[in-house]
């Protein structure tokens, strides 16, 4: 297992280099620059600013300088957030994004697995059709639609609809208080609940019709034991592969949700950096996201072997 993990890490290095290269040149080739929006400066000052950030050099030299710094663990300074490095901004935004994302994925796992198993156990019955219809509805509605709707319902109108006079905050972080987290976490969790429910339902239906489950029924085992001890473990394998990119997406910040609710997470930093042509911050977030998703995919492969004894990575 250790040798397999080392091979995967070494194999991920070229992939990460390709991602860095593409992101670097795409940002440099985009129209505009990091200092174009500022008021016109004297030519000498503009040249000094460009020289300070190596923007006066040919693009291939800028790329070589950036890779050299990156090899030393330096993501560079932010072009727009003065006195802050990219590493500091990511470290500042990561706790916010991670707190929201992990809370959303935890809720999605609990509800999604429960709904998926319930639908599978009542295949082609009213419960199955109802759960899958709602799940499809949840998948098709994007976050930029559910966020304003929930904001209007629970923030503007408040809970007066339910006999109380309490409303939830519609923007801001306020130190990560629970009231400020409810709406963004709901928006993040709803589509994940729907996706997980469909994944678990499809996998569970297939497992319940497998030979070893039929054998367990023939031995007289209870339905509860068959589901919890035999079927559920195998049914979760497709979910494990999905959770890698899902957790990476949520834990590193949802671009739309953080922007709508004005949350100081990585996702909002990324949007503002892209709009302001803050090259180093965009690249830093891309590198962090790519490395994180590679790590989570490796972890998912290892969990495969834990959940399914038939899977082995021995050489």
C-alpha positions in Angstrom: 0.0 0.0 0.0 2.8 2.4 0.9 4.6 1.7 -2.4 1.4 2.2 -4.3 0.8 5.6 -2.6 4.4 6.7 -3.4 3.9 5.8 -7.1 0.7 7.8 -7.2 2.4 10.8 -5.6 5.3 10.6 -8.1 2.8 10.1 -11.0 0.8 13.2 -9.9 3.8 15.5 -10.2 3.6 15.7 -14.1 -0.1 16.3 -13.9 0.3 19.1 -11.4 3.0 20.7 -13.6 0.7 20.6 -16.6 -2.0 22.3 -14.5 0.4 25.0 -13.3 1.7 25.6 -16.8 -1.8 25.9 -18.4 -3.1 28.2 -15.6 0.0 30.4 -15.8 -0.1 31.0 -19.5 -3.9 31.3 -19.7 -3.8 34.1 -17.1 -0.9 35.9 -18.8 -2.6 35.7 -22.2 -5.9 37.1 -20.9 -6.6 40.7 -21.8 -5.7 43.3 -19.2 -3.2 43.2 -16.4 -3.1 43.4 -12.6 -2.5 47.2 -12.5 -4.6 48.3 -15.5 -7.5 49.4 -13.3 -5.4 51.9 -11.3 -5.1 55.5 -12.3 -2.6 56.4 -14.9 0.9 56.6 -13.4 4.1 58.2 -14.8 6.0 56.0 -17.2 8.9 55.6 -14.8 6.7 54.4 -11.9 4.9 52.0 -14.2 8.3 50.5 -15.2 9.4 50.2 -11.6 6.2 48.5 -10.6 6.5 46.1 -13.5 10.1 45.4 -12.6 9.2 44.7 -9.0 6.9 41.9 -10.0 9.0 40.7 -13.0 6.3 41.7 -15.4 8.8 43.5 -17.6 10.5 40.2 -18.5 9.5 37.9 -21.3 6.7 35.5 -20.4 9.0 32.4 -20.5 11.3 34.1 -18.0 8.3 34.9 -15.8 7.3 31.3 -15.9 10.8 30.1 -15.0 11.0 32.5 -12.0 7.6 31.4 -10.8 8.5 27.7 -11.0 11.8 28.4 -9.1 9.9 30.2 -6.3 7.3 27.5 -6.2 9.9 24.8 -5.8 11.0 26.7 -2.6 7.4 26.8 -1.3 6.8 30.4 -2.2 3.5 31.2 -3.9 4.5 34.8 -4.3 2.9 38.1 -3.2 -0.6 39.1 -4.0 -0.7 41.8 -6.7 -3.8 43.4 -5.4 -3.8 42.7 -1.6 -0.8 44.7 -0.5 1.3 43.4 2.4 -0.2 39.9 2.0 1.3 36.9 0.4 -0.7 34.3 -1.5 0.0 31.8 1.2 -1.4 34.1 3.9 -4.6 34.8 1.9 -5.2 31.0 1.4 -4.5 30.3 5.1 -7.0 33.1 6.0 -9.7 31.9 3.6 -9.3 28.1 4.0 -10.9 27.8 7.5 -14.0 29.6 6.3 -14.4 27.4 3.2 -13.5 24.2 5.0 -15.9 24.9 7.9 -18.8 25.4 5.4 -17.8 22.6 3.1 -17.3 20.0 5.7 -20.5 20.8 7.4 -22.3 20.6 4.1 -20.8 17.3 3.1 -21.5 15.8 6.6 -25.2 16.7 6.3 -25.3 15.5 2.7 -23.8 12.1 3.7 -26.2 11.5 6.5 -29.3 12.5 4.6 -28.2 11.2 1.2 -27.2 7.8 2.4 -30.4 7.4 4.4 -32.6 8.5 1.5 -30.7 6.3 -1.0 -31.0 3.2 1.1 -34.7 3.9 1.8 -35.3 4.2 -1.9 -33.4 1.0 -2.7 -35.3 -1.0 -0.1 -38.6 0.3 -1.6 -37.6 -0.1 -5.2 -40.3 0.9 -7.7 -42.7 1.8 -4.9 -44.1 5.3 -3.9 -41.1 6.0 -1.5 -38.6 5.2 -4.3 -40.3 7.4 -6.9 -40.8 10.2 -4.5 -37.2 10.3 -3.3 -35.8 10.0 -6.8 -38.1 12.7 -8.1 -37.1 15.2 -5.4 -33.4 14.2 -5.9 -33.6 14.9 -9.6 -35.2 18.2 -8.8 -32.4 19.1 -6.4 -29.7 18.2 -9.0 -31.2 20.3 -11.8 -31.5 23.5 -9.8 -28.2 25.3 -9.6 -26.8 27.1 -6.5 -27.3 30.6 -7.9 -31.1 29.8 -8.0 -31.5 28.1 -4.6 -29.3 30.7 -2.8 -31.6 33.7 -3.6 -34.7 31.7 -3.0 -33.6 30.6 0.5 -32.3 34.1 1.2 -35.7 35.5 0.3 -37.6 32.8 2.3 -35.5 32.7 5.5 -33.7 36.0 5.4 -36.0 38.6 4.0 -39.4 37.1 5.0 -37.7 35.3 8.0 -39.5 32.5 9.8 -42.7 34.5 10.1 -44.2 31.9 7.8 -43.8 29.4 10.6 -45.3 31.5 13.4 -42.1 33.1 14.7 -40.4 36.5 14.1 -36.8 35.3 13.6 -34.8 35.8 10.4 -31.4 34.4 9.3 -28.4 36.6 8.2 -28.2 36.7 4.4 -24.5 37.9 4.2 -21.4 38.1 6.2 -19.3 35.7 8.3 -19.4 37.3 11.8 -16.7 35.0 13.2 -18.4 31.8 11.9 -21.5 31.9 14.1 -24.1 29.2 13.5 -26.7 31.7 12.4 -24.4 32.9 9.6 -23.6 29.4 8.4 -27.1 28.0 8.1 -28.1 29.4 4.7 -24.7 28.8 2.9 -24.5 25.3 4.3 -28.1 24.6 3.2 -27.3 25.8 -0.3 -24.1 23.7 -0.5 -25.7 20.6 1.0 -28.9 20.4 -1.1 -27.5 19.3 -4.4 -25.0 17.0 -2.7 -27.9 15.3 -0.8 -29.6 14.6 -4.2 -26.5 13.3 -5.9 -25.5 11.0 -3.0 -29.1 9.7 -2.7 -29.1 8.7 -6.4 -25.6 7.2 -6.2 -26.4 5.1 -3.1 -29.8 4.1 -4.4 -28.4 2.7 -7.7 -25.5 1.0 -6.1 -27.7 -0.5 -3.3 -30.2 -1.9 -5.8 -27.4 -3.7 -7.6 -25.9 -5.1 -4.4 -29.3 -6.3 -3.1 -29.6 -8.5 -6.2 -26.1 -10.0 -5.9 -25.5 -13.6 -5.1 -24.0 -13.1 -1.6 -27.0 -11.1 -0.5 -29.3 -13.9 -1.7 -27.2 -16.4 0.2 -27.5 -14.2 3.4 -31.3 -14.2 3.0 -31.3 -17.9 2.5 -29.4 -18.3 5.8 -32.2 -16.5 7.6 -30.4 -13.3 8.4 -32.5 -10.3 9.2 -33.0 -7.5 6.7 -31.3 -5.0 9.0 -28.2 -7.2 9.3 -28.1 -7.8 5.6 -28.2 -4.1 4.8 -25.9 -2.9 7.5 -23.3 -5.7 7.6 -23.2 -6.8 4.0 -25.0 -4.7 1.4 -24.2 -1.1 2.6 -20.4 -1.6 2.7 -20.3 -2.6 -0.9 -22.9 -0.1 -2.0 -20.7 2.8 -0.7 -17.8 2.1 -3.1 -19.1 4.4 -5.9 -19.8 7.0 -3.3 -16.1 6.9 -2.2 -14.9 7.8 -5.7 -17.4 10.6 -5.9 -16.5 12.1 -2.5 -12.9 13.0 -3.5 -13.7 15.8 -6.0 -16.9 16.7 -4.1 -15.1 17.3 -0.8 -12.3 19.2 -2.6 -14.9 21.5 -4.3 -16.8 22.2 -1.1 -13.9 22.4 1.3 -11.9 24.8 -0.9 -14.8 27.1 -1.4 -17.8 27.4 -3.6 -17.3 30.3 -6.0 -21.0 31.1 -6.3 -22.1 30.6 -2.7 -19.3 32.5 -1.1 -19.8 35.4 -3.5 -23.5 35.6 -2.9 -23.3 35.4 0.8 -20.1 37.6 0.9 -18.1 35.1 2.8 -14.3 35.6 3.2 -13.4 32.1 1.9 -11.0 30.8 -0.8 -13.8 30.8 -3.4 -14.5 34.5 -3.1 -10.8 35.3 -3.1 -10.5 33.3 -6.4 -13.4 35.2 -8.1 -12.0 38.6 -7.0 -8.5 37.6 -8.0 -9.6 36.5 -11.5 -11.6 39.7 -12.0 -8.6 41.9 -10.9 -6.0 39.8 -12.8 -4.2 38.9 -9.6 -2.1 36.3 -11.3 -0.3 34.9 -8.3 -3.5 34.5 -6.2 -5.3 32.7 -9.0 -2.4 30.4 -9.5 -2.0 29.7 -5.8 -5.7 28.7 -5.5 -5.5 26.5 -8.6 -2.4 24.8 -7.3 -3.9 24.3 -3.8 -7.1 22.9 -5.3 -5.3 20.6 -7.7 -3.0 19.2 -5.0 -6.0 18.7 -2.7 -8.0 16.8 -5.2 -5.1 14.6 -6.1 -4.6 13.8 -2.4 -8.3 13.0 -1.9 -8.4 10.8 -5.0 -5.5 8.9 -3.5 -7.3 8.6 -0.2 -10.4 7.3 -2.1 -8.4 4.6 -3.7 -7.0 3.5 -0.4 -10.5 3.4 1.1 -11.6 1.2 -1.7 -9.2 -1.5 -0.5 -10.5 -1.0 3.1 -14.2 -1.3 2.1 -13.7 -4.1 -0.5 -11.3 -6.9 0.4 -11.2 -8.0 -3.3 -9.3 -4.8 -4.1 -5.6 -5.0 -3.6 -2.8 -2.7 -4.6 0.1 -5.1 -3.8 2.7 -5.4 -6.5 
